[in-house]
Amino acid sequence: MYIALSPGCVGVKVEGLAQRIAAAKDFGFAGVDIDIFEIADLVDTQGADAVRAHFEDAEVIACGWGMPVDWRSSEENWKRDLETLPRLAKAAAAIGCFRTATWIMPASNDRPFDENLAFHIERFKPIAEIIGEHGHRVGLEFIGPKTIRTKFEYSFIHDMPGMLDMAVQIGDNVGLLLDAWHLYTSHGHVSDIAKLQETDVVYVHVNDAPAGIPVDEQVDNVRCLPGETGVIDIAGFLDALRSIGYSGPVVPEPFKKELADLPDDAARLEATAESMRKIFATLK
């Protein structure tokens, strides 16, 4: 397990690969997410060895990439992106970055549960097959807060067991993007992680929740830095992941307004990095 950075998750803007790597290296993150479209273009123009060298020289791991397929909207858009996916997956594999992930809406106004399940399985099966040919794994993130689901007519998967069940139906290379916030807000417990296999977890987000708010009243975009309030048992969360052998990235996703209000990206990165150092120091 290692500390990694997804710049957008902490309100940091980067322009180009050099800035992305520098943001991670300068503030002590062992890994950083990639812009898969940029990487594919660089592999085409510079070659995979040259692109890998950017990471190796900085001693920063290329740790993951956002799912580049518009699977949520029209069939036309989905099929269009499926056609470009092999090139992107090949480029990511060429630089040794084998984790991609996306989130799943926990409710719908358009599809009852069974219909929605069939929709997601249909959309993700070819995605998993295509990237699996290049050695990649897909992480699916369940969204826990009840305050989201109550706004929609039909509830959908919003907890770890449900998402794992769907992942199994999609493919062998499909697992979880496991977020501490969503485990907490779905009434999951760190002890549930001990029931998993290492291959069940593809990617990890960490954060904390505001104190004094009942779990079913927590709002998704109002969070705290990892370990800030202690509402979420982050030490137990990390320890449980380590116990199952998870060795991938752990990425902060705090959605904290006060972080955005800091004067510059350096201040945001330092505050975030310090919170990550503190929570990793709890590991025995």
Stockholm file with secondary structure:
# STOCKHOLM 1.0

chainA/1-284         MYIALSPGCVGVKVEGLAQRIAAAKDFGFAGVDIDIFEIADLVDTQGADAVRAHFEDAEVIACGWGMPVDWRSSEENWKRDLETLPRLAKAAAAIGCFRTATWIMPASNDRPFDENLAFHIERFKPIAEIIGEHGHRVGLEFIGPKTIRTKFEYSFIHDMPGMLDMAVQIGDNVGLLLDAWHLYTSHGHVSDIAKLQETDVVYVHVNDAPAGIPVDEQVDNVRCLPGETGVIDIAGFLDALRSIGYSGPVVPEPFKKELADLPDDAARLEATAESMRKIFATLK
#=GR chainA/1-284 SS CEEEECGGGGTCCCCSHHHHHHHHHHTTCSEEEECHHHHHHHHHHHCHHHHHHHHHHHTCEEEEEECCCCCSSCHHHHHHHHHHHHHHHHHHHHTTCCEEEEECCSEESSCCHHHHHHHHHHHHHHHHHHHHTTTCEEEEECCCCHHHHTTSSEECCCSHHHHHHHHHHHCTTEEEEEEHHHHHHTTCCHHHHTTSCGGGEEEEEECBCCTTSCGGGCCTTCCBCTTSSSSSCHHHHHHHHHHTTCCSEEEECCCCHHHHTSSSHHHHHHHHHHHHHHHHTTCC
#=GC SS_cons         CEEEECGGGGTCCCCSHHHHHHHHHHTTCSEEEECHHHHHHHHHHHCHHHHHHHHHHHTCEEEEEECCCCCSSCHHHHHHHHHHHHHHHHHHHHTTCCEEEEECCSEESSCCHHHHHHHHHHHHHHHHHHHHTTTCEEEEECCCCHHHHTTSSEECCCSHHHHHHHHHHHCTTEEEEEEHHHHHHTTCCHHHHTTSCGGGEEEEEECBCCTTSCGGGCCTTCCBCTTSSSSSCHHHHHHHHHHTTCCSEEEECCCCHHHHTSSSHHHHHHHHHHHHHHHHTTCC
//
